[in-house]
Amino acid sequence: MRPVLALALALALALAAACAGCAAPRAVAPAADGAGAEAQDQRVHTDLVRGMLAKGQYYAALAHIQAQKNARPASLELRFLEAEALRRLERVAEAEALYRELLDGALAGPAYHGLGLLYAERNLPAAIGHLQQAVRRGPTDVEARNDLGYALMLAGRYKEARAELATAVELDPGGGRSVNNMIVLLILQGDEAGVRRMAQQAGLSENALAGLRQEAQSLKGRAAGRGAARS
């Protein structure tokens, strides 16, 4: 979604890897039974997989995930990363099954986020519902807020979208996607003063702002098309 969303709507909810950013591998003191070394090894491989996903190397990520699963039972985090890779390869049914397995655990928030992105193109109301669940579980998750705001904007629910996007911008003022999406929303709402103010604060060029205006027109056209289809 370009200014976009991580919403896998090729609008790109730039698909933020839902759990954005991972900590660097931590040194773990050796344990007598080797547990510490094994935990460190798992962390190294998990970080490697995250890096591959960030670079768009989805097939390689799946290969490393399978290697880890062959060596030991898959952790929750590894199962989540597998779902992320499958989603990006458009293996929808497999990705959805993995995400749903995680909904009752510690990674429920990221899993709901992944489901929201998975449903974005085919069922916008369902996508919004899943993204709302992700935000409930991770109120400070900037990517989830941004993607929910964009999805609400696509649905024409501008007031709700504004609250989510404004929260994302305030949580991460330097987040380009959230700022761009907020500007698109302001354009759709006819708030030219707000558009100019945010564009100036973000240091956007006139060409960049023109691109966001085109995005707003595209979204308006899509919304009109959905309305005509329902009537």
C-alpha positions as CSV (number, residue, x, y, z in Angstrom):
1,M,0.0,0.0,0.0
2,R,2.3,2.3,-0.8
3,P,2.7,4.8,1.0
4,V,1.0,2.1,2.5
5,L,0.2,-0.4,4.8
6,A,1.9,-3.3,5.8
7,L,-1.4,-4.7,4.7
8,A,-0.4,-7.2,2.3
9,L,-2.5,-5.6,-0.2
10,A,0.3,-4.8,-2.3
11,L,-0.5,-1.5,-1.2
12,A,1.9,-2.8,0.9
13,L,1.2,-2.9,4.3
14,A,4.8,-3.2,3.7
15,L,4.4,-6.0,5.5
16,A,6.2,-5.3,8.3
17,A,7.3,-8.4,9.6
18,A,4.6,-8.2,12.2
19,C,7.0,-8.6,15.1
20,A,9.3,-6.0,13.7
21,G,12.9,-6.1,14.6
22,C,14.5,-8.7,16.7
23,A,17.1,-8.5,19.4
24,A,20.7,-9.3,18.5
25,P,21.7,-12.8,19.6
26,R,22.6,-12.7,23.3
27,A,25.6,-14.5,24.7
28,V,24.4,-17.3,26.9
29,A,26.6,-18.7,29.6
30,P,27.5,-22.3,28.9
31,A,25.3,-24.8,30.8
32,A,26.5,-28.1,32.0
33,D,23.8,-30.0,30.1
34,G,24.4,-28.0,27.0
35,A,21.0,-26.2,27.3
36,G,22.6,-22.8,27.2
37,A,24.5,-23.5,24.0
38,E,21.4,-25.0,22.4
39,A,19.3,-21.9,23.3
40,Q,22.0,-19.6,21.8
41,D,22.1,-21.7,18.6
42,Q,18.3,-21.4,18.3
43,R,18.5,-17.7,18.7
44,V,21.2,-17.4,16.0
45,H,19.1,-19.4,13.6
46,T,16.0,-17.4,14.4
47,D,17.8,-14.2,13.7
48,L,19.1,-15.6,10.5
49,V,15.6,-16.4,9.4
50,R,14.3,-13.0,10.3
51,G,17.0,-11.4,8.2
52,M,16.1,-13.6,5.3
53,L,12.4,-12.5,5.6
54,A,13.5,-8.9,5.7
55,K,15.5,-9.3,2.5
56,G,12.6,-11.1,0.7
57,Q,14.4,-14.5,0.7
58,Y,11.3,-16.4,1.6
59,Y,12.3,-19.8,0.1
60,A,15.6,-19.7,1.8
61,A,13.9,-18.8,5.1
62,L,11.6,-21.8,4.7
63,A,14.6,-24.1,4.1
64,H,16.3,-22.9,7.3
65,I,13.1,-23.3,9.2
66,Q,12.7,-26.9,8.0
67,A,16.3,-27.6,9.0
68,Q,15.6,-26.4,12.5
69,K,12.4,-28.4,12.7
70,N,14.3,-31.5,11.7
71,A,16.8,-30.9,14.5
72,R,14.4,-30.1,17.3
73,P,10.7,-29.3,18.1
74,A,9.8,-25.9,16.5
75,S,9.5,-23.0,19.0
76,L,6.5,-20.7,18.9
77,E,8.7,-18.0,17.3
78,L,9.9,-20.4,14.5
79,R,6.3,-21.4,13.8
80,F,5.3,-17.7,13.5
81,L,8.2,-17.0,11.1
82,E,7.2,-20.0,9.0
83,A,3.7,-18.5,8.8
84,E,5.2,-15.2,7.7
85,A,7.2,-16.8,5.0
86,L,4.2,-18.8,3.7
87,R,2.0,-15.7,3.7
88,R,4.5,-13.8,1.6
89,L,4.7,-16.7,-0.8
90,E,0.9,-16.6,-1.1
91,R,0.5,-20.1,0.4
92,V,-2.6,-18.8,2.1
93,A,-4.1,-22.0,3.6
94,E,-0.8,-23.1,5.1
95,A,-0.1,-19.7,6.5
96,E,-3.6,-19.3,8.0
97,A,-3.4,-22.7,9.7
98,L,-0.1,-21.8,11.4
99,Y,-1.3,-18.4,12.5
100,R,-4.4,-19.9,14.0
101,E,-2.4,-22.4,16.0
102,L,-0.7,-19.4,17.7
103,L,-3.8,-17.4,18.7
104,D,-4.0,-18.8,22.2
105,G,-0.3,-18.3,23.1
106,A,2.3,-15.6,23.7
107,L,2.4,-14.7,20.0
108,A,-1.3,-14.1,19.6
109,G,-0.9,-10.5,18.7
110,P,1.6,-11.0,15.9
111,A,-0.5,-14.0,14.7
112,Y,-3.7,-11.8,14.5
113,H,-1.7,-9.2,12.6
114,G,-0.6,-11.8,10.1
115,L,-4.2,-13.0,9.6
116,G,-5.2,-9.4,9.1
117,L,-2.6,-9.0,6.3
118,L,-3.6,-12.4,4.9
119,Y,-7.3,-11.4,4.6
120,A,-6.6,-7.8,3.4
121,E,-7.2,-8.6,-0.3
122,R,-10.0,-11.0,0.0
123,N,-12.1,-9.9,2.9
124,L,-11.6,-6.4,4.3
125,P,-14.0,-6.6,7.2
126,A,-12.4,-9.8,8.4
127,A,-8.9,-8.2,8.0
128,I,-10.0,-5.3,10.1
129,G,-11.4,-7.6,12.8
130,H,-8.1,-9.5,13.0
131,L,-6.0,-6.3,13.0
132,Q,-8.2,-4.9,15.8
133,Q,-7.4,-8.1,17.8
134,A,-3.7,-7.5,17.1
135,V,-3.9,-4.0,18.4
136,R,-5.8,-5.0,21.6
137,R,-2.9,-7.4,22.4
138,G,-0.2,-5.0,21.4
139,P,-1.4,-1.4,22.0
140,T,2.0,0.1,21.2
141,D,2.7,-2.1,18.1
142,V,3.2,0.7,15.5
143,E,2.9,-1.7,12.5
144,A,-0.4,-3.2,13.7
145,R,-1.7,0.3,14.4
146,N,-0.6,1.5,11.0
147,D,-2.1,-1.4,9.1
148,L,-5.4,-1.2,11.0
149,G,-5.6,2.5,10.2
150,Y,-4.9,1.8,6.6
151,A,-7.5,-0.9,6.4
152,L,-10.1,1.3,8.1
153,M,-9.2,4.0,5.6
154,L,-9.8,1.5,2.7
155,A,-13.2,0.8,4.3
156,G,-14.1,4.5,4.3
157,R,-14.1,4.6,8.1
158,Y,-12.0,7.7,8.2
159,K,-12.7,8.8,11.8
160,E,-11.5,5.4,13.2
161,A,-8.6,5.4,10.8
162,R,-7.5,8.8,11.9
163,A,-7.3,7.6,15.6
164,E,-5.2,4.6,14.7
165,L,-2.8,6.4,12.3
166,A,-2.4,9.3,14.7
167,T,-1.4,6.9,17.4
168,A,1.1,5.1,15.1
169,V,2.6,8.5,14.1
170,E,2.9,9.6,17.8
171,L,4.4,6.3,18.8
172,D,7.0,6.5,16.0
173,P,7.3,10.1,14.6
174,G,10.0,9.0,12.2
175,G,7.9,6.2,10.8
176,G,7.6,7.1,7.1
177,R,4.7,4.7,6.3
178,S,2.5,5.9,9.1
179,V,3.2,9.5,8.3
180,N,2.4,8.9,4.6
181,N,-0.8,7.1,5.3
182,M,-1.9,9.8,7.7
183,I,-1.3,12.4,4.9
184,V,-3.3,10.3,2.5
185,L,-6.2,10.2,5.0
186,L,-6.0,14.0,5.5
187,I,-6.2,14.4,1.8
188,L,-9.3,12.2,1.7
189,Q,-10.8,14.2,4.5
190,G,-10.1,17.5,2.7
191,D,-7.9,18.8,5.5
192,E,-5.4,20.8,3.4
193,A,-4.0,22.6,6.4
194,G,-3.2,19.3,8.1
195,V,-1.7,17.9,4.8
196,R,0.6,20.9,4.5
197,R,1.6,20.8,8.1
198,M,2.5,17.1,8.2
199,A,4.2,17.2,4.8
200,Q,6.4,20.1,6.1
201,Q,7.2,18.3,9.3
202,A,8.1,15.2,7.4
203,G,10.2,17.1,4.9
204,L,8.3,15.8,1.9
205,S,9.1,17.2,-1.5
206,E,6.3,18.4,-3.8
207,N,6.8,15.3,-5.9
208,A,6.4,13.0,-3.0
209,L,3.3,14.9,-1.9
210,A,1.9,14.6,-5.4
211,G,2.4,10.9,-5.2
212,L,0.4,10.7,-2.0
213,R,-2.4,12.7,-3.7
214,Q,-2.5,10.2,-6.5
215,E,-2.7,7.4,-3.9
216,A,-5.7,9.2,-2.2
217,Q,-7.4,9.4,-5.6
218,S,-6.8,5.7,-6.2
219,L,-8.3,4.8,-2.8
220,K,-11.3,7.0,-3.5
221,G,-11.8,5.2,-6.8
222,R,-11.5,1.8,-5.2
223,A,-14.0,2.8,-2.5
224,A,-16.5,4.0,-5.1
225,G,-16.1,0.7,-7.0
226,R,-16.9,-1.3,-3.8
227,G,-19.9,0.9,-3.2
228,A,-21.2,0.3,-6.7
229,A,-20.6,-3.4,-6.4
230,R,-22.8,-3.5,-3.2
231,S,-25.6,-1.5,-4.7
